[in-house]
Every structure is written in C-alpha cells, then in structure tokens.
Amino acid sequence: MAGYTREFLVDAYVWRFLDVVSIEDLLKLEQIGYHTYDTYGKDKFREYSSLDADYLKRYKEYLRCQK
C-alpha cells in the first residue's frame, strides 16, 4: 500500500459526498472519518470506507485536475 496520509485518506472519503450533501454535513463526515481512522487505523478505515486502489487513483486524478 502506498504511504497515504491520514488527511489524504479522510479527504478521499469525504470527496465521495461533495455533490450530494451540504458543507455542514461534509464537515461532520470529515469528523466521523478522522474518528474512524483514529479508532480503527489506516487499513480498517480504508476497508470500512471502501477506499480501494481504483477509487484512490480517481481521487488523485481529480486532485491533479484541480491544480
């Protein structure tokens, strides 16, 4: 597994909801993401939030397009 940071993985998780929830709900999801990561660790967080390699590849492509 690549050396993804906590922040990167939580941001990738929240990215899934950008177009479907309000900013307030995105902030809550971010808090939930950090809590889940801190409680269960990187591997379980990726599993629980469905952050597979393909999804992370699409997220990284999105970030490249934003620059």
BADOPA-655277 format. One record per residue (C-alpha): x, y, z. Coordinates in steps of 0.5 Angstrom, whole numbers, plus 500, padded with zeros to 3 digits. Example, Ala and Ser with C-alpha at 12.3 -4.5 7.8 and 13.67 -1.06 7.14 Angstrom:
REM BADOPA-655277
525491516/527498514/
END
This chain:
REM BADOPA-655277
500500500/502507498/504511504/498515504/497520510/491521515/489527512/489525505/485518506/480522510/479528504/479522499/473519504/469526504/470527497/465522495/460526498/462533495/456534490/451530495/451534502/452541505/458544507/456543514/455535513/461535510/465538516/461532520/463527515/470529516/470529524/467522523/473520518/478522523/475519529/474512525/481513523/484514530/480509533/481503528/487505524/489506517/488499514/481498517/479506515/480504508/476498508/470501512/470507508/471503501/478507499/480501494/486503490/482505484/478510488/484513490/487513483/481517481/481522487/489523486/487525478/481529481/487533485/491534479/486537475/485542481/492545480/
END
